[in-house]
Structures are given as C-alpha cells and as structure tokens.
Amino acid sequence: MTAFDKHQVACFRFVRCDFAVDTGVARLVYAFDQGPEMVETITVPGAPFVLEPERAAAVQRALQLLHLIAGVSYYKAAVPDTVTIDGYRIDAATAALVETVYLNGLGEFAYRNGLDLRGRFRLPVHGEQVAAPTLGLRSHALVAIGGGKDSLVSIEALRRAGIEETVTWIGGSQLIRACAERTGLPTLNLGRALAPELFELNRQGAWNGHIPVTAVNSAIMVLAALLQGADQVVFSNERSASYGSQIPGTGEVNHQWSKGWAFEQAFGNHVQRYVAADLQYYSLLRPMSELAVARQFTKTDFYDAHFSSCNRNFHILGERPVNRWCGVCPKCHFVFLALAPFMSKARLVRIFGRNLLDDLDQAGGFDALLEFQDHKPFECVGEGTESRAAMATLATRADWKEDALVKRFCNEILPQLDASELALEPLLELQGEHRIPAALWEHVRADFTA
C-alpha cells in the first residue's frame, strides 16, 4: 500500500457487499478514491442457509444496512467530503438513518480529534422506499451478551418470562464465551474480521478513535436473526446510556450514543418498516437506571465468578492478559460503586479482589463518576446523579463510611451537593420510553419490581 495521507483523500466508497448462503460469510467491501479494496468479513454459523425468496430479499436489505453502518470504521480514517455507493441504490429513509449514526456515533471521535462532522457525511439517494413484508419468523430471541452484568440480567429475565433465546456474541472473546456457556442456554458466536488494511492506515496516521460499535453489532445481529429465522434481537442498554458527558464549551458528547434511546428507536423502527415487519429490535433494560440493573443483578450470585464489565479485558486485537477486573478503569470504578449499595461488602470485595473505595489513589476516577471537578468519563457508565446517590447511600452505612473515598466524599464533596437530589429510591423506578413488546413488558415490569 502506498503512503496514506488522510488530507488528500477525496472520496469514500461503499464498493459492494455479498453473502454466501453456502458458507455463511458476508463480505463488506470499501475503498478510498481508487485505492485498494478493504474487505471486512462477518461469519454466521449454521450454513448452508436455505432461504425462501422473501427472506432472501430481507437478508439482502439487512446486508446492505450492515454494509453502510459498518463502514464507519473505515470512513473515519479520512472523513472525506464525498461518499459514493457503487453496488446498489438506497432510499431517503436509509440514508437519513445512516447519516444520523455517523454524525452522532462519531461524536466523541470528532471531539477528541478537533473535527466538525456536521453536514460532511452525505449518502446519495436514488432508490424508492418499499415497506417490509411480514416473514413469519419464529418466536425466538437472539440476545447480545458482552460478559457484563447487564446482559445477564436480561438473559435471566427472558428465561423467567418463558422466551426462547439464544445467547449471542461477536468475536473471539473467551471470557464472553465462558459467561455465555454459564447460562446453560443455546449459544451463537458470530465472527467479525476487520480489513487488515485499516490497521496499516492507522499506523500511517489515519484519523482514529471511538466508533458506535453497538450500532455495528446491532446490524450484524439483525442479519443473523433473519438467517436464523428469529423474530427478536435483544440488547441490554439501560436508560442511563442516553446521557452523555457534559463538556464545557462543547455541550453533550455521548460515548455510548448507539446504546441510547435515540439510536434504538430510529434503528428498531427502520428495521420493522424497511427490513422485516416482524423482526423486533429492543433493549430489555431501557426503562431501568444503571442502579436498578445493579440491584437486579445482585439477586443471584450465580455469575459472580464469571462476569466482567472491565473494558481492559476486551480489545479490538484480542483480549489482554489481565484479571477480570483491573480495578483502575472507569468501568471498574462504576460497577463497584453501583453494586455496593445492594450486596454485602464481603461479596463485592470477593468479586473485585480488593476494596476500590478504600484507596485514595483512585479519588480522581471516582470524582469523574460523581461529576465533581471533572466530566463523566468517555465510558459506558451511569449518570453522575446515580454515582452521587450511591456514594451518599454508602456514607450512611457503618460498613462503608470509614473507607477512604467514602470518608473523603462526606468531608469534601457532600457539603457542596443538594441533599434532596441524593435519594436512591427514585432512581430505581422503571420509567421512560422503550420498545419492549407489550406482553413481555408486563411480565418484565412485575419481575423487576418484585
């Protein structure tokens, strides 16, 4: 590959996409200008697939949507002003959805790189909108698992509701596999291999940073659901995911935008209208805060030795050789703080291997969670309101209030806060919009409030 100069790239091309029913491999092809093709592959187990014409057409629509959304990994390397689609035509609704994903999903990327992406990514519209048919998909849920507490709460709630489910993950993580196998349910491991050229572009100075990976994974799972004949794709994104980091002088930047309600609503509606009318995409935890999810998780210790929300365990080039909890990242800080009000101290310390709240060296990390002298971290963590309420609750508990960071909170931070905003109970209520099917919602609401 010749030297890559991101400033000289004029055009990003969606070259083509194809799916082989005999191997279960989808190929997503991209290029800059007339440069070499970059080919990403997605592998869905279960081939060969026998598809009647209507489902085959829906698979093609899902494939094209995946091609467009997954292209965000490559487009960001140069963020050129011109975008073309070489192999097919799209309608205005598809263009609008994908443009929204790129603009908002690359918000943190743009902020960190000092870029303004407003109005830059525009897709050519040549196709007509056609309503999706009902395919007669079977009642079955593909449930995304990431190895953390949230997806395990969803999996168990669906089990209690009597929903047939397959625990599904993308990539080769052994930690996620072990967690999935712990459920005792059927599993589905989807493969994703990024084009190797992308890593070379990064070495040569391409723009790089955070992408809306949940949007990509959602599109992958919609494709897989159609191939498996399942009528539900279920994620475990809670209400707090819609709340971003408040950056002085910039405004809100949401690290987890594609985990938020705006994406779920837009993507789920689009899939039902234009891909398959009976394919439902929803987050089972959307009406819950992070604290409500944490409380639900603590009701069983079945996964204590298996789950991990620490992102240092997961990396695009493979897992890193660390313990399940590094103990110093924002995710470790937040999960420890969120679980602390709802489980015994001995159990929590056993999970993490140490007491993170009795270590003054961790003060800066917890301050960011509390939005004290810092903004919420660019991580999938709960709202500052939740962290402050959790810490205030621990300050009233005899077994926690003498720990170094809880004592510091009482002395330095608590006097500056409005005591009326520190109550835990209001944050545990189920509220807000969601896409959970009505009958299931009635069951889940009763389950989560029991």
N, C-alpha and C positions, 0 to 999 in steps of 0.2 A: 504494500500500500504506500502510495506517495505521501509525503508530509501533509498533515491535515491542518488547515488554517480556518478556524471557525468563522473568522470575519470575512472570508472570501466565498463562503457557501451561499449560493443564491436560492436554491430550491430543495425542499424535502419531498421525496416521492414515496407514496404508498404504491409499490410496484405491482404486487399481486398476492393472493392468498389461495391456498388449496388444502383440501382434506382428503386423505386416502382412507376409504372405508375398510380396506383390507388390512391396514397396519395400525389405524387409529392415530396417525400422525398428521397434525396440521402444520403447514409451513406458512410463515408470515414474512413477507419479503419487503425490504425497504432500501432506499438509496438516497444519497445526496447528489444533486446535479446528475452528471452522467458517470458518477463514480461506481465502485464495485458494489454489488448487492450484499446486503446484510440479511441473513436468514435466521429467524427465531423459530424454534420448533416447540409444539405443545403435543404431548402424548397422552391419549385417553385409553386406559386399559379396557379390554373387552372385545377387541377386534377379532374377526371381521364383523362389521355392523351391517345389518340388513335393514334398510330404511325405505318405507313406502314413500311415494312422491311428495306428499305434503310435508312429511317430517324431514325429508331430504332438503326441501326448499327452506324450511325453518333453520336447519343446520347451516345452510349457506348464508342465511341472513345473520345468524349468530356469529358465524366465522368472520364475516365482513365487519361486524361491530367490534369483535375482538381485535381484528387487524388494525382498525382505526384507534382503538383505545390503547392497545399495547405499543403502538408506535410512539407513545410519549417518551419511552426510554431512549429512543433514537433521535427523535426531533430535538430534544433538549440539548443534544451535543453541539448544535449550531444555531438553533432557534431562527432559521431564515424567515423572510417575509412571505415567500411564495411556497404553496403546498399544492401538489397535484395527486390525483388518484388515477393510476394508469389502467387498472384492470376491470373496473366496474363503476357504476354510477350510484350516487346516493341522493336521498331526498332531503328536503329542508329540515325535517324533524331530526333526522340522524345527524346532520351537520351541526345543528344547534346543540344537541346533547354533547357531542364530542368536543365541540369548541368550549363548552362550559367546563367539561372535565379538564381540558388542557389549561385554561385560564386559572381556575380555582385550585386544581390539583397541583399545579406548579407554583402556587403562591409562595411557599417557603423557599423553593429553588430560586425564584425571581428575587425575593427579598435578600437572600444571602449573596446572590451574585450581582446585586445592584441593577437588575434588568426591569424594564417595564414591558410586560407582555400584552397589555390591553390592546385589542384590535389587531394583534400580529398574526395569530394563527387563524386562518380562514379556509374552510373547505369548499371546493367547487360543488355547486348543486345543479344536477342535471336530471335526477330521477324523480318519479312521481311517488307520493305516499300511497301505500297499499295496506289496508287493515289486515292484521294477522288472523289466520284461522284458528279454530279450536282443534287440537291434535288428538284429544283423547288420551292424554298422558296418565299414567297410573299414579295413585296417591302414594307418594314416596318423597322423602326429603333428602337432598344432599346437604349435609351440614358441615360448614367450614370449621376446621379445628386448627388453632395456632399454637397449642401447647399451654395456653394460659387458662386462668380461672373462668373467663367469660364464656368461652365456647363450651366448657364442661358444664356450666350452669344451664346453657341452652340444651345440650345433649340430654341431660338428665330430666329437664322439664318436658322435652318432647317424648322421652321414654314414658314418663308418668302419664302423659296425655294420650298414649297409645298410637303415636305417629310412627309409621315405619320409616327408618332413617339409615343412611349410610354416612359414616364419618369420613370426611374428605379433606385432603390437604394437597398442597402443591409443592413440589421439590423433594429433596432427599434427606430432610432432617430426621435423624434417628430419635431425637428427643420427642418430636411430634409423633413419630410412628409408635413409640413406646406408650405415649399418652393415649393415642387412638386405640391401640390394642388393649389398653387397660379398661376401656369402656365395654369390651366384650361384644361390640356391635360390628356389623359388616363395615369394611373399610375400602376406600378408594384413593390410591395415590396417583395424582396427576403429575406428569413430567413437564418441566419448562426449562428449555435451554436457550439462553440469550445468545445472540450472534456474537462470536468471539471478536469480531472486528470492533465492537463497541468498547471493549476494554483497551484495545490498541488506540482508539480515538481518545479515550480518557488519558492514556499515557502521553499523548501528543498535545494535550492542552485543551481538549473539548470542554464546553460548559458541563458541569456535573452537579449533582445534588439530588434532593428528595423528589420522588415521583409519587403519584397517587396509586400505590401498589394495590390497595383494596379494590379500586376500580378495575384494574387489570385482572385481579383474581376473581372478581365478580363475573367478568366477561368470560373468563376461562370456565368457570363453573356453570354458567348458563349453557355454554356449548356442551359440556359434559352431561348436564341434565337432559338435554334433548337427545343425545346419543344413548343415554341410559333409560330414556323414557320416563324420567321422574318429573313430577309437576311442581316441585318446590326447591328453591335454592335459599338456604337459611344462613345468615350471618349473625354475629353476636355483638353488635355495636350498640352501645348504650346512649342515653340522652346526652351525656356529658361530651360525647365526641363532636357535637355540633358547636362547641365552644372553643374558640381559638386563643392564641396568645395575643394580648393587647400590647402593641409595640408603640411607644411614644413617638409621635411624628409620622407614623405609618398607618396605624389602625390595626385591625384584626388580621392576623395571619394564622390560618389553621393548619397545623402539621397533619392532622388527620381528617382533612376535608372529605375525602372519599369514604370515611367511616360515618360521616354526619348525615343528618336527616335530608338536607338538600340533595345530596347525591342519591341516597336511597330512593327518595320519592321520584326524582327525574329518571333514574335508571330503571327502577321497577315498573313505572308507568310505561316507559318506552318499550320494554321487553313485552309487556302484555299487549300493547297496541300494535306493534310492528314486527315482533318476532314470533311469539306463540301466545295466543289468548289465554290458554290455561296453564301457563308457566308463571308461578308466583315467586317473586324475589322480595324477601323481607328480613329484617333483623328482629329476632325474638325478644331482645332486651331493650329495644328502643324506648319504651316508657320508663326505664329504670335509670337511676343515677349510678355512678360507679360504686358508691357506698351501698346502695341497695343490692347490687350484684355481689359485692364482697360479703354482705350479710348472708345472702342465699348460699354462697359457696361454702361458708363455714358450717353449714348444717350437716355436712358429712366430711369425714377425714379420709375418705376412700382414695382421693387423689393427692394427698399431702406430699407424698414422696415422689410424685411423678410430674406435677405441673411446673411450669416456669413461665413467667412473663418477662424475664430479663432479656432485652434485645441483644445483649452481648453474646447470647448463645446462638444468634441467627445472623448470618452474613450472606451477602449475595454470592460469595465464592465458597460457601460452605460453613459448617459450624466451627466455632472457635473452641479450643480445648480449655474451657473454664468450668467451674461448678455451675449448677443450675441457677444460682443467684450470685452475681458478682458483688452485690451489696453496696455499690457506689454509684450506680446509674439512676436516672430519674424514675425508670420503671420499678426498680427495686425499692427505691425510697417510697414511691406512691403506694405500691401494693402492700408493703409492710404497714404503712400508716393507715390504709383503708381497711385492712383486716384486723388491726389491733383492737378497735372497739368491740369486735364481735367474737373473738376467740381468746382462749386463755393465753397468757404471756408465755407459758412454758411451751405450748403447742406452736406458737408463732416463731419463737426463737429456735425451736427444733427444725422448723421448715427452712429458715434462712441460715441457720448455723451460728447466728450472733444477734445481739440486740442493736439494731441500727439507730435507735433513739437514745442510746447511751454513749454516743460517740460525737464529741464536739467538732471533730474534723468534718463531719457530714452536715454542719449547720447551713452552709451555702446551698446545698442541694435541697434541703427541706424548706429553706427560705423561698426558693423559686416556686415550689409547690404551693406555698402559702401566699404567693404574690406579694411578698414582703421585700422591698428594695430590689425586686427583680420581676421579670415577667414569667408567666407559665412556660415551662420548658417546651422545646420543639420535640415533643414525645407524646405517645398515646397515654396520657394521664388525665385524671379528673380535674374538675374545676377548682379554682382557688377556694371557693366557698366550701367545697367538700373537705378539702385538706384542713382548712381552718376549723371547721366543725369537728372533725375527727380529733385534731390536736387538743381542742378545748375540752372535748369529752375525756380524753386521756388525762388531762390536767386535774380532773375530779376523781380519778381512780387511784387508790392507795398504792397499787402495784406498779403504776406508771409514773406518778407525778414526781418522783425523785430522780428519774432518769435525766441525764444531762440536757438533752434537747427539749424535753417537756418542761423542765425547770426554767430553761432559758426562754421558752415561749411564754411562760407565766410572767416572768420578770420584765422582758424586753418588748414583747410583741402584743400580748393580750391587752395591756392598758391602752393601746392605740386602736383597738377594734371596738366595733359596736356589738355589745353583748347580745342584742336582740337578733343578730344575724348568725349566731353560733350554735343554734339548736340543731341537733342531729335528726330528730324525728321528721320534720317537714321534708328533709332531703331523701327520706326513704319511701315517700309516697310514689305510687305509679301515676304518671301524668304525661301529657303531651301526645303528639300525633304518632301514628305507626301504620304499618301495612300488614300487620298480623291478621290472617283470616279470622273472621268473626267468631266462628265456633271454637277455634283454638284459643283465641284471646280470652274467652270466658273461662276456659279451663286454666289457662296460664295465670290469669289475674287472681283466681281463687288460690292457686298453688303458691304464687309468690307472696301473697298476703297472709297465708296460713301461719 
